[in-house]
């Protein structure tokens, strides 16, 4: 059985982990959106064969 102090610590740790995952997911979505905007602004394909 957990003591009240341990229970409080576990709750704070759970909240921290959830916030960390949420911020990481948000940053990944923003990075993907920025990549798509760059690709949409660039008319030539990424793999261009010159020559």
mmCIF file as gemmi writes it, N, C-alpha and C atoms, coordinates in Angstrom:
data_model
loop_
_atom_site.group_PDB
_atom_site.id
_atom_site.type_symbol
_atom_site.label_atom_id
_atom_site.label_alt_id
_atom_site.label_comp_id
_atom_site.label_asym_id
_atom_site.label_entity_id
_atom_site.label_seq_id
_atom_site.pdbx_PDB_ins_code
_atom_site.Cartn_x
_atom_site.Cartn_y
_atom_site.Cartn_z
_atom_site.occupancy
_atom_site.B_iso_or_equiv
_atom_site.pdbx_formal_charge
_atom_site.auth_seq_id
_atom_site.auth_asym_id
_atom_site.pdbx_PDB_model_num
ATOM 1 N N . UNK Axp A 1 ? 0.848 -1.193 0 1 0 ? 1 A 1
ATOM 2 C CA . UNK Axp A 1 ? 0 0 0 1 0 ? 1 A 1
ATOM 3 C C . UNK Axp A 1 ? 0.887 1.249 0 1 0 ? 1 A 1
ATOM 4 N N . UNK Axp A 2 ? 0.508 2.21 -0.841 1 0 ? 2 A 1
ATOM 5 C CA . UNK Axp A 2 ? 1.299 3.427 -0.944 1 0 ? 2 A 1
ATOM 6 C C . UNK Axp A 2 ? 0.92 4.413 0.156 1 0 ? 2 A 1
ATOM 7 N N . UNK Axp A 3 ? 1.914 5.116 0.642 1 0 ? 3 A 1
ATOM 8 C CA . UNK Axp A 3 ? 1.634 6.172 1.612 1 0 ? 3 A 1
ATOM 9 C C . UNK Axp A 3 ? 1.064 7.378 0.867 1 0 ? 3 A 1
ATOM 10 N N . UNK Axp A 4 ? 0.415 8.311 1.572 1 0 ? 4 A 1
ATOM 11 C CA . UNK Axp A 4 ? -0.125 9.501 0.88 1 0 ? 4 A 1
ATOM 12 C C . UNK Axp A 4 ? 0.944 10.295 0.119 1 0 ? 4 A 1
ATOM 13 N N . UNK Axp A 5 ? 2.155 10.365 0.668 1 0 ? 5 A 1
ATOM 14 C CA . UNK Axp A 5 ? 3.228 11.068 -0.039 1 0 ? 5 A 1
ATOM 15 C C . UNK Axp A 5 ? 3.606 10.366 -1.34 1 0 ? 5 A 1
ATOM 16 N N . UNK Axp A 6 ? 3.688 9.041 -1.289 1 0 ? 6 A 1
ATOM 17 C CA . UNK Axp A 6 ? 4.003 8.283 -2.512 1 0 ? 6 A 1
ATOM 18 C C . UNK Axp A 6 ? 2.886 8.407 -3.539 1 0 ? 6 A 1
ATOM 19 N N . UNK Axp A 7 ? 1.644 8.401 -3.063 1 0 ? 7 A 1
ATOM 20 C CA . UNK Axp A 7 ? 0.513 8.527 -3.978 1 0 ? 7 A 1
ATOM 21 C C . UNK Axp A 7 ? 0.541 9.892 -4.675 1 0 ? 7 A 1
ATOM 22 N N . UNK Axp A 8 ? 0.865 10.941 -3.895 1 0 ? 8 A 1
ATOM 23 C CA . UNK Axp A 8 ? 0.949 12.282 -4.474 1 0 ? 8 A 1
ATOM 24 C C . UNK Axp A 8 ? 2.06 12.344 -5.517 1 0 ? 8 A 1
ATOM 25 N N . UNK Axp A 9 ? 3.203 11.728 -5.196 1 0 ? 9 A 1
ATOM 26 C CA . UNK Axp A 9 ? 4.328 11.714 -6.132 1 0 ? 9 A 1
ATOM 27 C C . UNK Axp A 9 ? 3.964 10.97 -7.413 1 0 ? 9 A 1
ATOM 28 N N . UNK Axp A 10 ? 3.309 9.82 -7.274 1 0 ? 10 A 1
ATOM 29 C CA . UNK Axp A 10 ? 2.911 9.053 -8.452 1 0 ? 10 A 1
ATOM 30 C C . UNK Axp A 10 ? 1.943 9.849 -9.331 1 0 ? 10 A 1
ATOM 31 N N . UNK Axp A 11 ? 1.02 10.581 -8.697 1 0 ? 11 A 1
ATOM 32 C CA . UNK Axp A 11 ? 0.06 11.384 -9.456 1 0 ? 11 A 1
ATOM 33 C C . UNK Axp A 11 ? 0.77 12.489 -10.224 1 0 ? 11 A 1
ATOM 34 N N . UNK Axp A 12 ? 1.715 13.169 -9.57 1 0 ? 12 A 1
ATOM 35 C CA . UNK Axp A 12 ? 2.478 14.213 -10.257 1 0 ? 12 A 1
ATOM 36 C C . UNK Axp A 12 ? 3.3 13.623 -11.393 1 0 ? 12 A 1
ATOM 37 N N . UNK Axp A 13 ? 3.874 12.45 -11.158 1 0 ? 13 A 1
ATOM 38 C CA . UNK Axp A 13 ? 4.666 11.806 -12.2 1 0 ? 13 A 1
ATOM 39 C C . UNK Axp A 13 ? 3.789 11.432 -13.393 1 0 ? 13 A 1
ATOM 40 N N . UNK Axp A 14 ? 2.586 10.897 -13.128 1 0 ? 14 A 1
ATOM 41 C CA . UNK Axp A 14 ? 1.671 10.55 -14.217 1 0 ? 14 A 1
ATOM 42 C C . UNK Axp A 14 ? 1.283 11.785 -15.02 1 0 ? 14 A 1
ATOM 43 N N . UNK Axp A 15 ? 0.99 12.885 -14.331 1 0 ? 15 A 1
ATOM 44 C CA . UNK Axp A 15 ? 0.619 14.12 -15.028 1 0 ? 15 A 1
ATOM 45 C C . UNK Axp A 15 ? 1.783 14.61 -15.879 1 0 ? 15 A 1
ATOM 46 N N . UNK Axp A 16 ? 3.003 14.548 -15.339 1 0 ? 16 A 1
ATOM 47 C CA . UNK Axp A 16 ? 4.18 14.976 -16.081 1 0 ? 16 A 1
ATOM 48 C C . UNK Axp A 16 ? 4.368 14.146 -17.346 1 0 ? 16 A 1
ATOM 49 N N . UNK Axp A 17 ? 4.2 12.835 -17.237 1 0 ? 17 A 1
ATOM 50 C CA . UNK Axp A 17 ? 4.383 11.955 -18.4 1 0 ? 17 A 1
ATOM 51 C C . UNK Axp A 17 ? 3.327 12.258 -19.462 1 0 ? 17 A 1
ATOM 52 N N . UNK Axp A 18 ? 2.084 12.469 -19.049 1 0 ? 18 A 1
ATOM 53 C CA . UNK Axp A 18 ? 1.02 12.779 -20.01 1 0 ? 18 A 1
ATOM 54 C C . UNK Axp A 18 ? 1.317 14.092 -20.722 1 0 ? 18 A 1
ATOM 55 N N . UNK Axp A 19 ? 1.747 15.112 -19.963 1 0 ? 19 A 1
ATOM 56 C CA . UNK Axp A 19 ? 2.082 16.396 -20.589 1 0 ? 19 A 1
ATOM 57 C C . UNK Axp A 19 ? 3.273 16.264 -21.528 1 0 ? 19 A 1
ATOM 58 N N . UNK Axp A 20 ? 4.257 15.476 -21.153 1 0 ? 20 A 1
ATOM 59 C CA . UNK Axp A 20 ? 5.424 15.277 -22.007 1 0 ? 20 A 1
ATOM 60 C C . UNK Axp A 20 ? 5.028 14.624 -23.332 1 0 ? 20 A 1
ATOM 61 N N . UNK Axp A 21 ? 4.184 13.612 -23.264 1 0 ? 21 A 1
ATOM 62 C CA . UNK Axp A 21 ? 3.72 12.942 -24.482 1 0 ? 21 A 1
ATOM 63 C C . UNK Axp A 21 ? 2.897 13.906 -25.343 1 0 ? 21 A 1
ATOM 64 N N . UNK Axp A 22 ? 2.046 14.715 -24.708 1 0 ? 22 A 1
ATOM 65 C CA . UNK Axp A 22 ? 1.22 15.657 -25.468 1 0 ? 22 A 1
ATOM 66 C C . UNK Axp A 22 ? 2.088 16.7 -26.173 1 0 ? 22 A 1
ATOM 67 N N . UNK Axp A 23 ? 3.087 17.242 -25.481 1 0 ? 23 A 1
ATOM 68 C CA . UNK Axp A 23 ? 3.957 18.251 -26.095 1 0 ? 23 A 1
ATOM 69 C C . UNK Axp A 23 ? 4.766 17.626 -27.222 1 0 ? 23 A 1
ATOM 70 N N . UNK Axp A 24 ? 5.25 16.414 -27.039 1 0 ? 24 A 1
ATOM 71 C CA . UNK Axp A 24 ? 6.012 15.742 -28.093 1 0 ? 24 A 1
ATOM 72 C C . UNK Axp A 24 ? 5.15 15.511 -29.33 1 0 ? 24 A 1
ATOM 73 N N . UNK Axp A 25 ? 3.914 15.064 -29.131 1 0 ? 25 A 1
ATOM 74 C CA . UNK Axp A 25 ? 3.017 14.842 -30.264 1 0 ? 25 A 1
ATOM 75 C C . UNK Axp A 25 ? 2.716 16.157 -30.978 1 0 ? 25 A 1
ATOM 76 N N . UNK Axp A 26 ? 2.518 17.233 -30.212 1 0 ? 26 A 1
ATOM 77 C CA . UNK Axp A 26 ? 2.238 18.529 -30.832 1 0 ? 26 A 1
ATOM 78 C C . UNK Axp A 26 ? 3.424 18.999 -31.662 1 0 ? 26 A 1
ATOM 79 N N . UNK Axp A 27 ? 4.643 18.838 -31.133 1 0 ? 27 A 1
ATOM 80 C CA . UNK Axp A 27 ? 5.827 19.254 -31.885 1 0 ? 27 A 1
ATOM 81 C C . UNK Axp A 27 ? 5.992 18.433 -33.153 1 0 ? 27 A 1
ATOM 82 N N . UNK Axp A 28 ? 5.716 17.136 -33.079 1 0 ? 28 A 1
ATOM 83 C CA . UNK Axp A 28 ? 5.82 16.306 -34.284 1 0 ? 28 A 1
ATOM 84 C C . UNK Axp A 28 ? 4.8 16.735 -35.333 1 0 ? 28 A 1
ATOM 85 N N . UNK Axp A 29 ? 3.573 17.043 -34.898 1 0 ? 29 A 1
ATOM 86 C CA . UNK Axp A 29 ? 2.553 17.487 -35.858 1 0 ? 29 A 1
ATOM 87 C C . UNK Axp A 29 ? 2.934 18.828 -36.481 1 0 ? 29 A 1
ATOM 88 N N . UNK Axp A 30 ? 3.484 19.742 -35.678 1 0 ? 30 A 1
ATOM 89 C CA . UNK Axp A 30 ? 3.912 21.035 -36.224 1 0 ? 30 A 1
ATOM 90 C C . UNK Axp A 30 ? 5.055 20.863 -37.215 1 0 ? 30 A 1
ATOM 91 N N . UNK Axp A 31 ? 5.983 19.97 -36.912 1 0 ? 31 A 1
ATOM 92 C CA . UNK Axp A 31 ? 7.101 19.726 -37.82 1 0 ? 31 A 1
ATOM 93 C C . UNK Axp A 31 ? 6.604 19.137 -39.139 1 0 ? 31 A 1
ATOM 94 N N . UNK Axp A 32 ? 5.653 18.2 -39.044 1 0 ? 32 A 1
ATOM 95 C CA . UNK Axp A 32 ? 5.108 17.586 -40.256 1 0 ? 32 A 1
ATOM 96 C C . UNK Axp A 32 ? 4.345 18.627 -41.085 1 0 ? 32 A 1
ATOM 97 N N . UNK Axp A 33 ? 3.593 19.501 -40.426 1 0 ? 33 A 1
ATOM 98 C CA . UNK Axp A 33 ? 2.862 20.542 -41.148 1 0 ? 33 A 1
ATOM 99 C C . UNK Axp A 33 ? 3.825 21.51 -41.826 1 0 ? 33 A 1
ATOM 100 N N . UNK Axp A 34 ? 4.923 21.845 -41.155 1 0 ? 34 A 1
ATOM 101 C CA . UNK Axp A 34 ? 5.916 22.739 -41.756 1 0 ? 34 A 1
ATOM 102 C C . UNK Axp A 34 ? 6.566 22.078 -42.967 1 0 ? 34 A 1
ATOM 103 N N . UNK Axp A 35 ? 6.854 20.783 -42.88 1 0 ? 35 A 1
ATOM 104 C CA . UNK Axp A 35 ? 7.429 20.068 -44.02 1 0 ? 35 A 1
ATOM 105 C C . UNK Axp A 35 ? 6.468 20.055 -45.198 1 0 ? 35 A 1
ATOM 106 N N . UNK Axp A 36 ? 5.174 19.853 -44.921 1 0 ? 36 A 1
ATOM 107 C CA . UNK Axp A 36 ? 4.196 19.84 -46.003 1 0 ? 36 A 1
ATOM 108 C C . UNK Axp A 36 ? 4.072 21.216 -46.647 1 0 ? 36 A 1
ATOM 109 N N . UNK Axp A 37 ? 4.165 22.285 -45.854 1 0 ? 37 A 1
ATOM 110 C CA . UNK Axp A 37 ? 4.103 23.633 -46.417 1 0 ? 37 A 1
ATOM 111 C C . UNK Axp A 37 ? 5.314 23.897 -47.299 1 0 ? 37 A 1
ATOM 112 N N . UNK Axp A 38 ? 6.477 23.444 -46.863 1 0 ? 38 A 1
ATOM 113 C CA . UNK Axp A 38 ? 7.685 23.629 -47.674 1 0 ? 38 A 1
ATOM 114 C C . UNK Axp A 38 ? 7.551 22.85 -48.977 1 0 ? 38 A 1
ATOM 115 N N . UNK Axp A 39 ? 7.031 21.615 -48.888 1 0 ? 39 A 1
ATOM 116 C CA . UNK Axp A 39 ? 6.854 20.806 -50.097 1 0 ? 39 A 1
ATOM 117 C C . UNK Axp A 39 ? 5.823 21.436 -51.03 1 0 ? 39 A 1
ATOM 118 N N . UNK Axp A 40 ? 4.759 22.011 -50.48 1 0 ? 40 A 1
ATOM 119 C CA . UNK Axp A 40 ? 3.734 22.629 -51.317 1 0 ? 40 A 1
ATOM 120 C C . UNK Axp A 40 ? 4.27 23.897 -51.974 1 0 ? 40 A 1
ATOM 121 N N . UNK Axp A 41 ? 5.156 24.615 -51.311 1 0 ? 41 A 1
ATOM 122 C CA . UNK Axp A 41 ? 5.72 25.844 -51.877 1 0 ? 41 A 1
ATOM 123 C C . UNK Axp A 41 ? 6.789 25.551 -52.911 1 0 ? 41 A 1
ATOM 124 N N . UNK Axp A 42 ? 7.389 24.357 -52.858 1 0 ? 42 A 1
ATOM 125 C CA . UNK Axp A 42 ? 8.46 23.994 -53.786 1 0 ? 42 A 1
ATOM 126 C C . UNK Axp A 42 ? 7.861 23.201 -54.947 1 0 ? 42 A 1
ATOM 127 N N . UNK Axp A 43 ? 7.833 23.775 -56.148 1 0 ? 43 A 1
ATOM 128 C CA . UNK Axp A 43 ? 7.156 23.074 -57.257 1 0 ? 43 A 1
ATOM 129 C C . UNK Axp A 43 ? 7.919 21.874 -57.8 1 0 ? 43 A 1
ATOM 130 N N . UNK Axp A 44 ? 9.241 21.819 -57.626 1 0 ? 44 A 1
ATOM 131 C CA . UNK Axp A 44 ? 9.982 20.705 -58.197 1 0 ? 44 A 1
ATOM 132 C C . UNK Axp A 44 ? 10.053 19.54 -57.225 1 0 ? 44 A 1
ATOM 133 N N . UNK Axp A 45 ? 10.076 18.328 -57.749 1 0 ? 45 A 1
ATOM 134 C CA . UNK Axp A 45 ? 10.112 17.154 -56.858 1 0 ? 45 A 1
ATOM 135 C C . UNK Axp A 45 ? 11.428 17.072 -56.092 1 0 ? 45 A 1
ATOM 136 N N . UNK Axp A 46 ? 11.405 16.336 -55.001 1 0 ? 46 A 1
ATOM 137 C CA . UNK Axp A 46 ? 12.593 16.249 -54.14 1 0 ? 46 A 1
ATOM 138 C C . UNK Axp A 46 ? 13.695 15.471 -54.831 1 0 ? 46 A 1
ATOM 139 N N . UNK Axp A 47 ? 13.342 14.469 -55.633 1 0 ? 47 A 1
ATOM 140 C CA . UNK Axp A 47 ? 14.355 13.671 -56.326 1 0 ? 47 A 1
ATOM 141 C C . UNK Axp A 47 ? 14.421 14.146 -57.776 1 0 ? 47 A 1
ATOM 142 N N . UNK Axp A 48 ? 15.279 15.123 -58.019 1 0 ? 48 A 1
ATOM 143 C CA . UNK Axp A 48 ? 15.425 15.631 -59.382 1 0 ? 48 A 1
ATOM 144 C C . UNK Axp A 48 ? 16.697 15.032 -59.987 1 0 ? 48 A 1
ATOM 145 N N . UNK Axp A 49 ? 16.578 14.584 -61.213 1 0 ? 49 A 1
ATOM 146 C CA . UNK Axp A 49 ? 17.733 13.991 -61.91 1 0 ? 49 A 1
ATOM 147 C C . UNK Axp A 49 ? 18.226 15.007 -62.908 1 0 ? 49 A 1
ATOM 148 N N . UNK Axp A 50 ? 19.36 15.602 -62.624 1 0 ? 50 A 1
ATOM 149 C CA . UNK Axp A 50 ? 19.945 16.608 -63.524 1 0 ? 50 A 1
ATOM 150 C C . UNK Axp A 50 ? 20.953 15.922 -64.443 1 0 ? 50 A 1
ATOM 151 N N . UNK Axp A 51 ? 20.885 16.309 -65.709 1 0 ? 51 A 1
ATOM 152 C CA . UNK Axp A 51 ? 21.915 15.771 -66.561 1 0 ? 51 A 1
ATOM 153 C C . UNK Axp A 51 ? 21.349 15.18 -67.771 1 0 ? 51 A 1
